[in-house]
Amino acid sequence: DTAVSQTPKYLVTQMGNDKSIKCEQNLGHDTMYWYKQDSKKFLKIMFSYNNKELIINETVPNRFSPKSPDKAHLNLHINSLELGDSAVYFCASSQRGRQGRQAFFGQGTRLTVV
Amino acid sequence: GEDVEQSLFLSVREGDSSVINCTYTDSSSTYLYWYKQEPGAGLQLLTYIFSNMDMKQDQRLTVLLNKKDKHLSLRIADTQTGDSAIYFCAEIREDSSYKLIFGSGTRLLVRP
């Protein structure tokens, strides 16, 4: 019944490894996002997909590659992980409705690079 | 720039009112939002306001919007210890990017 679900919830890995985070939404929304929250709790958008098409690609190292196989899924693959990649990554989805475009968030994936 | 600004910290006593302020940037934003983040959890949408409104009340929550000054506030009446969390205001770009831009978050601490 979870609207936006991410896996895994926790990820601890060594520098230089490649890892993926998966996100699925069952709300039928047309837009999905990846946000990064740093240790000071600042939230920055990384990517946004609308109907499987990339529409936002903020200044993010090209080691980060999103993939949207369908409207309900947006995965994030990270190559050659660095210490500075340690953060909480949130997936979200949205759809324009009568209350504007509200975004619903997953519970986050806490990535720790050691 | 794209900065949405909030004060970083607020401490209140249980039962008092809390007021969290936010200054946003895009005068064309049609909706503005308040999100709550409890420790170790994701962001939960608390309330929103449409840009043609000055005020919206939802139980203990009151949102005030001053479009001229691009100022948004969230008032929590009768604040409870369970309200302790980080509160984010957010504005949405109504262009094709659908970008939701967040403030820096205000950490609310409710003292018993």
Chai-1 contact restraints between the chains, C-beta under 6 A:
chainA,res_idxA,chainB,res_idxB,connection_type,confidence,min_distance_angstrom,max_distance_angstrom,comment,restraint_id
A,T31,B,Y98,contact,1.0,0.0,6.0,A-B,restraint_1
A,K41,B,I86,contact,1.0,0.0,6.0,A-B,restraint_2
A,K41,B,G105,contact,1.0,0.0,6.0,A-B,restraint_3
A,F42,B,S104,contact,1.0,0.0,6.0,A-B,restraint_4
A,L43,B,F102,contact,1.0,0.0,6.0,A-B,restraint_5
A,I45,B,K99,contact,1.0,0.0,6.0,A-B,restraint_6
A,I55,B,S97,contact,1.0,0.0,6.0,A-B,restraint_7
A,I56,B,S97,contact,1.0,0.0,6.0,A-B,restraint_8
A,I56,B,K99,contact,1.0,0.0,6.0,A-B,restraint_9
A,G100,B,Y31,contact,1.0,0.0,6.0,A-B,restraint_10
A,R101,B,I92,contact,1.0,0.0,6.0,A-B,restraint_11
A,Q102,B,L45,contact,1.0,0.0,6.0,A-B,restraint_12
A,A103,B,L100,contact,1.0,0.0,6.0,A-B,restraint_13
A,F105,B,G42,contact,1.0,0.0,6.0,A-B,restraint_14
A,F105,B,L43,contact,1.0,0.0,6.0,A-B,restraint_15
A,G106,B,G42,contact,1.0,0.0,6.0,A-B,restraint_16
A,Q107,B,G42,contact,1.0,0.0,6.0,A-B,restraint_17
A,G108,B,G42,contact,1.0,0.0,6.0,A-B,restraint_18
